[in-house]
Amino acid sequence: SILRTAFNWQNLDEPVQVVLRQVELPWQQYDWRGLSSSEQTQQLEKFKISDRQAGFNLSVAPVMRLTLIQVTDDSHYFIWSHHHILMDGWAAALLLKEVFEIYQATSRGEKLNLQPARTYRNYIAWLQKQDMRPAEVFWRRMLQGFTAPTAVLPKYQTSNPDGSYKLQKIRLSTNISSALQTLARQHQLTLNTLVQGTWALLLSHYSDRLDVVFGATVSGRPATLEGSESMVGLFINTLPVRVQVVPDKLLLSWLQQVQNLQVEARQYEHTSLVQIHKWSDMPQHLPLFESIVVFQNYPLAPSLRQGFTDLKLGNVRSAVSRNNYPLTLRVRIEAEWLLQILYSGDRFEATTITQLFKQLETLLQKIIEQPATKLSELLAILAADEKQQQQQKEKELATTSLHKLKFTKRKAISG
């Protein structure tokens, strides 16, 4: 039912979600077999840009469209565009699983036996029954006294804003990825705790504050709602995480505290961020946080990995999504962890994000090597590493200036 959904809000006291009985799915089909490989690549990039710029009219269902582009006699690009308001990554994986089950049964002439879909309406009904008073007590206590958002890289603001939203990414080595998994398992920590703890230390270092707040995206699928893990719809929520960095604290015991806070907050992760902001001491014209952490650990449909005897899938990827935060750390758990930073070109230079990645890797490596260390020692490592990077950058700038000076002198002499 979520795929037949539209959203209306104009001239209404509250926005409403409308489910239509039937909709026509927008479908486009192109044949690019007459183009060269390089022309096809260029055309695909142009198409993706224009498709993204087209956006969606949320008041008209469906808020999604499909495009099939033939590039050879037996190869196609298939593009599924949808607004995030329809579903989260977990739901998208569930939907793709059903699509490929249907394909497999149809292509083999087998009887289709899909499990009945639990409707998203059940989640809406569950939300409306929740007593928000305990949530208010928790969020007021958690954010008490916090009156200014944690500044993100305040010393490294760009002087050349370009208005774009950009992406950088790295993959951790298999050894580091495996070592982080082992460390978490040995000390009964979740991988999400390791990621959030590392980000809190980086924010503390760059903001020169020992009390930091950032946002974290949570799954939002309540354990008390039967069948919530199989519903297709939007459940995720982005909520504030407040972490106090105590320099004398041992890393492992501090990470356990971070994890305990996660467990407590999970009871209230259905709370609206707008409502949490109202309950906090943060002035309403300021955001609660300027950076968010997105931890992705949901399984892809096995079909996407394995394919079929008559259908092979490759280069499966999602487009860069944009949000309203200056900095987003996105971590995807695979054999080699994929780390992505989405950032605003109005705030940061590409070199700044590259430096941030290097320090992130340094910090994770030190956590693996020295899990019994104090937080003060990790912060000192970050400070020393930043100083070294800054000296290297100044040296490179000085060398570049010297080359320019030599070139100018030679040109003047020859003239």
QUIKA-V542643 format. One record per residue. N is the residue number from 1. RES is the residue in one letter. SS is DSSP state (hx for helix, st for strand, lp for the rest). OMEGA is omega in radians with two decimals (none if undefined). BURIAL is # if it has 9 or more other C-alpha atoms within 8 Angstrom, else .. Layout:
{{N	RES	SS	OMEGA	BURIAL} {N	RES	SS	OMEGA	BURIAL}}
This chain:
{{1	S	lp	-3.12	.} {2	I	hx	-3.11	#} {3	L	hx	3.09	#} {4	R	hx	-3.02	#} {5	T	st	2.97	#} {6	A	st	-3.07	#} {7	F	st	3.13	#} {8	N	st	-3.14	#} {9	W	lp	-3.09	#} {10	Q	lp	3.14	.} {11	N	lp	3.09	.} {12	L	lp	3.10	.} {13	D	lp	3.11	.} {14	E	lp	3.08	.} {15	P	lp	3.13	#} {16	V	st	3.12	.} {17	Q	st	-3.05	.} {18	V	st	3.09	.} {19	V	st	-3.14	#} {20	L	lp	3.12	#} {21	R	lp	-3.09	.} {22	Q	lp	3.08	.} {23	V	lp	3.06	.} {24	E	lp	-3.08	.} {25	L	lp	3.11	.} {26	P	st	-3.10	.} {27	W	st	3.06	.} {28	Q	st	-3.14	.} {29	Q	st	-3.11	.} {30	Y	st	3.08	.} {31	D	st	-3.11	.} {32	W	lp	-3.08	#} {33	R	lp	3.13	#} {34	G	lp	-3.12	.} {35	L	lp	3.06	.} {36	S	lp	-3.13	.} {37	S	hx	3.14	.} {38	S	hx	3.10	.} {39	E	hx	3.10	.} {40	Q	hx	3.12	#} {41	T	hx	3.12	.} {42	Q	hx	-3.13	.} {43	Q	hx	3.13	.} {44	L	hx	3.12	.} {45	E	hx	3.10	.} {46	K	hx	3.14	.} {47	F	hx	-3.10	.} {48	K	hx	3.12	.} {49	I	hx	-3.12	.} {50	S	hx	3.12	.} {51	D	hx	3.13	.} {52	R	hx	-3.14	.} {53	Q	hx	3.14	.} {54	A	hx	3.10	.} {55	G	lp	-3.14	.} {56	F	lp	2.96	.} {57	N	lp	-3.02	.} {58	L	lp	-3.12	#} {59	S	lp	-3.13	.} {60	V	lp	3.13	.} {61	A	lp	0.02	#} {62	P	lp	3.14	#} {63	V	lp	3.14	#} {64	M	st	3.10	#} {65	R	st	-3.11	#} {66	L	st	3.13	#} {67	T	st	3.09	#} {68	L	st	-3.08	#} {69	I	st	3.14	#} {70	Q	st	-3.10	#} {71	V	st	2.97	#} {72	T	st	-3.11	.} {73	D	lp	-3.11	.} {74	D	lp	3.12	.} {75	S	st	-3.12	.} {76	H	st	2.83	#} {77	Y	st	3.05	.} {78	F	st	-3.05	.} {79	I	st	3.10	.} {80	W	st	-3.13	.} {81	S	st	3.08	.} {82	H	st	3.09	.} {83	H	lp	-3.11	#} {84	H	lp	-3.12	.} {85	I	lp	-3.13	.} {86	L	lp	-3.00	#} {87	M	lp	3.06	#} {88	D	lp	-3.08	#} {89	G	hx	3.12	.} {90	W	hx	-3.13	#} {91	A	hx	3.12	#} {92	A	hx	3.10	#} {93	A	hx	3.10	#} {94	L	hx	-3.11	#} {95	L	hx	3.12	#} {96	L	hx	3.10	#} {97	K	hx	3.12	#} {98	E	hx	3.14	#} {99	V	hx	-3.08	.} {100	F	hx	3.01	#} {101	E	hx	3.09	#} {102	I	hx	3.14	#} {103	Y	hx	-3.07	.} {104	Q	hx	-3.13	#} {105	A	hx	-3.12	#} {106	T	hx	-3.09	#} {107	S	hx	-3.13	.} {108	R	hx	-3.12	.} {109	G	lp	-3.11	.} {110	E	lp	3.09	.} {111	K	lp	-3.12	.} {112	L	lp	-3.11	.} {113	N	lp	3.12	.} {114	L	lp	3.03	.} {115	Q	lp	3.12	.} {116	P	lp	-3.13	.} {117	A	lp	3.06	.} {118	R	lp	-3.00	#} {119	T	lp	3.11	#} {120	Y	lp	3.11	#} {121	R	hx	3.14	.} {122	N	hx	3.12	.} {123	Y	hx	3.11	#} {124	I	hx	3.12	.} {125	A	hx	3.11	.} {126	W	hx	3.13	#} {127	L	hx	-3.07	.} {128	Q	hx	-3.12	.} {129	K	lp	-3.03	.} {130	Q	lp	3.04	.} {131	D	lp	-3.03	.} {132	M	lp	-3.11	.} {133	R	hx	3.07	.} {134	P	hx	3.11	.} {135	A	hx	3.13	#} {136	E	hx	3.12	#} {137	V	hx	-3.11	.} {138	F	hx	-3.05	#} {139	W	hx	3.07	#} {140	R	hx	-3.13	#} {141	R	hx	-3.07	.} {142	M	hx	-3.06	.} {143	L	hx	-3.08	#} {144	Q	lp	3.07	.} {145	G	lp	3.13	.} {146	F	lp	-2.97	#} {147	T	lp	3.12	.} {148	A	lp	-3.14	.} {149	P	lp	3.10	#} {150	T	lp	-3.11	#} {151	A	lp	3.14	.} {152	V	lp	3.10	#} {153	L	lp	-3.06	#} {154	P	hx	-3.10	.} {155	K	hx	-3.00	.} {156	Y	hx	3.10	.} {157	Q	st	-3.13	#} {158	T	lp	3.06	#} {159	S	lp	-3.13	.} {160	N	lp	-3.12	.} {161	P	lp	-3.13	#} {162	D	lp	3.02	.} {163	G	lp	-3.09	.} {164	S	lp	3.06	.} {165	Y	st	-2.91	#} {166	K	st	-3.10	.} {167	L	st	2.93	#} {168	Q	st	-3.13	#} {169	K	st	3.05	.} {170	I	st	2.99	.} {171	R	st	3.03	.} {172	L	lp	3.12	#} {173	S	lp	3.10	.} {174	T	hx	-3.13	#} {175	N	hx	3.14	.} {176	I	hx	3.14	#} {177	S	hx	3.14	#} {178	S	hx	-3.13	#} {179	A	hx	3.10	#} {180	L	hx	3.11	#} {181	Q	hx	-3.14	#} {182	T	hx	3.13	.} {183	L	hx	-3.14	#} {184	A	hx	-3.11	#} {185	R	hx	-3.11	#} {186	Q	hx	-3.05	.} {187	H	lp	3.06	.} {188	Q	lp	3.08	.} {189	L	lp	3.03	#} {190	T	lp	3.09	#} {191	L	hx	3.09	#} {192	N	hx	3.10	.} {193	T	hx	3.11	#} {194	L	hx	-3.11	#} {195	V	hx	-3.11	#} {196	Q	hx	3.11	#} {197	G	hx	3.12	#} {198	T	hx	3.14	#} {199	W	hx	3.12	#} {200	A	hx	3.11	#} {201	L	hx	3.11	#} {202	L	hx	3.12	#} {203	L	hx	3.12	#} {204	S	hx	3.14	#} {205	H	hx	-3.05	#} {206	Y	hx	-3.12	#} {207	S	hx	-3.07	#} {208	D	lp	3.10	.} {209	R	lp	3.13	.} {210	L	lp	3.12	.} {211	D	st	-3.01	#} {212	V	st	3.07	#} {213	V	st	3.02	#} {214	F	st	3.12	#} {215	G	st	3.07	#} {216	A	st	3.12	#} {217	T	st	-3.11	#} {218	V	st	-3.07	#} {219	S	lp	3.07	.} {220	G	lp	-3.14	#} {221	R	lp	-3.01	#} {222	P	lp	3.13	.} {223	A	lp	-3.10	.} {224	T	lp	3.11	.} {225	L	lp	-3.09	#} {226	E	lp	3.07	.} {227	G	lp	-3.10	.} {228	S	hx	-3.11	#} {229	E	hx	-3.12	.} {230	S	hx	-3.14	#} {231	M	lp	3.07	#} {232	V	lp	-3.11	#} {233	G	lp	-3.12	#} {234	L	lp	3.11	#} {235	F	lp	-3.00	#} {236	I	lp	3.11	#} {237	N	st	3.08	#} {238	T	st	-2.98	#} {239	L	st	3.13	#} {240	P	st	3.02	#} {241	V	st	3.13	.} {242	R	st	-3.10	#} {243	V	st	3.05	#} {244	Q	st	-3.12	.} {245	V	lp	-3.12	#} {246	V	lp	-3.01	.} {247	P	lp	-3.09	.} {248	D	lp	-3.09	.} {249	K	lp	3.04	#} {250	L	st	-3.03	#} {251	L	hx	-3.02	#} {252	L	hx	3.12	#} {253	S	hx	3.09	.} {254	W	hx	3.10	#} {255	L	hx	3.10	#} {256	Q	hx	3.08	#} {257	Q	hx	3.09	.} {258	V	hx	-3.14	#} {259	Q	hx	3.11	#} {260	N	hx	3.09	.} {261	L	hx	3.09	.} {262	Q	hx	-3.12	.} {263	V	hx	-3.14	.} {264	E	hx	-3.10	.} {265	A	hx	-3.08	#} {266	R	hx	3.12	.} {267	Q	lp	-3.02	.} {268	Y	lp	-3.05	.} {269	E	lp	3.06	#} {270	H	lp	-3.07	.} {271	T	lp	3.10	#} {272	S	lp	3.11	.} {273	L	hx	3.09	#} {274	V	hx	-3.14	.} {275	Q	hx	3.10	.} {276	I	hx	3.12	#} {277	H	hx	3.14	#} {278	K	hx	-3.14	#} {279	W	hx	-3.06	#} {280	S	lp	3.06	#} {281	D	lp	-3.13	#} {282	M	lp	3.05	#} {283	P	lp	-3.01	.} {284	Q	lp	-3.14	.} {285	H	lp	3.12	.} {286	L	lp	3.09	.} {287	P	lp	3.08	.} {288	L	lp	-3.13	#} {289	F	lp	-3.12	#} {290	E	lp	3.08	#} {291	S	st	3.11	#} {292	I	st	3.09	#} {293	V	st	3.11	#} {294	V	st	-3.11	#} {295	F	st	-3.06	#} {296	Q	st	-3.12	.} {297	N	lp	-3.14	.} {298	Y	lp	-3.06	.} {299	P	lp	2.98	.} {300	L	lp	3.06	.} {301	A	lp	3.13	#} {302	P	hx	-3.14	.} {303	S	hx	-3.13	#} {304	L	hx	-3.14	#} {305	R	hx	-2.97	.} {306	Q	hx	-3.05	.} {307	G	lp	-3.12	#} {308	F	lp	3.13	.} {309	T	lp	-3.08	.} {310	D	lp	-3.13	.} {311	L	lp	3.13	.} {312	K	lp	-3.12	.} {313	L	lp	3.12	#} {314	G	lp	3.08	.} {315	N	lp	3.11	.} {316	V	lp	-3.10	.} {317	R	lp	3.08	.} {318	S	lp	-3.12	.} {319	A	lp	3.08	.} {320	V	lp	3.09	.} {321	S	lp	-3.09	.} {322	R	lp	2.99	.} {323	N	lp	-3.04	.} {324	N	lp	-3.14	.} {325	Y	lp	-3.10	#} {326	P	lp	-3.03	#} {327	L	st	3.11	#} {328	T	st	3.00	#} {329	L	st	3.14	#} {330	R	st	-3.09	#} {331	V	st	3.10	#} {332	R	st	-3.07	#} {333	I	lp	3.08	#} {334	E	lp	3.09	.} {335	A	lp	2.98	.} {336	E	lp	-3.06	#} {337	W	lp	3.06	#} {338	L	st	3.11	#} {339	L	st	3.12	#} {340	Q	st	3.00	#} {341	I	st	3.03	#} {342	L	st	-3.03	#} {343	Y	st	3.14	#} {344	S	st	3.08	#} {345	G	lp	3.07	#} {346	D	lp	-3.06	#} {347	R	lp	-2.96	#} {348	F	st	2.99	#} {349	E	lp	3.11	#} {350	A	hx	-3.13	.} {351	T	hx	3.11	.} {352	T	hx	3.14	#} {353	I	hx	3.07	#} {354	T	hx	3.11	#} {355	Q	hx	3.13	#} {356	L	hx	3.10	.} {357	F	hx	-3.13	#} {358	K	hx	3.14	.} {359	Q	hx	3.08	#} {360	L	hx	3.10	#} {361	E	hx	3.12	#} {362	T	hx	-3.11	#} {363	L	hx	3.12	#} {364	L	hx	3.12	#} {365	Q	hx	-3.14	#} {366	K	hx	3.10	#} {367	I	hx	3.09	.} {368	I	hx	-3.05	#} {369	E	hx	-3.03	.} {370	Q	lp	-3.10	.} {371	P	lp	-3.12	#} {372	A	lp	-3.08	.} {373	T	lp	3.04	#} {374	K	st	3.11	#} {375	L	hx	-3.13	#} {376	S	hx	-3.14	#} {377	E	hx	3.09	#} {378	L	hx	3.10	#} {379	L	hx	3.10	#} {380	A	hx	3.10	.} {381	I	hx	3.11	.} {382	L	hx	-3.13	#} {383	A	hx	-3.14	#} {384	A	hx	3.14	.} {385	D	hx	3.12	#} {386	E	hx	3.13	#} {387	K	hx	3.13	.} {388	Q	hx	3.12	.} {389	Q	hx	-3.14	#} {390	Q	hx	3.11	.} {391	Q	hx	3.11	.} {392	Q	hx	3.13	.} {393	K	hx	3.12	.} {394	E	hx	3.11	.} {395	K	hx	3.12	.} {396	E	hx	3.11	.} {397	L	hx	3.13	.} {398	A	hx	3.12	.} {399	T	hx	3.11	.} {400	T	hx	3.13	.} {401	S	hx	-3.14	.} {402	L	hx	3.11	.} {403	H	hx	3.13	.} {404	K	hx	3.14	.} {405	L	hx	3.13	.} {406	K	hx	3.14	.} {407	F	hx	-3.14	.} {408	T	hx	-3.12	.} {409	K	hx	3.14	.} {410	R	hx	-3.13	.} {411	K	hx	-3.13	.} {412	A	hx	-3.13	.} {413	I	hx	-3.12	.} {414	S	hx	3.11	.} {415	G	lp	none	.}}
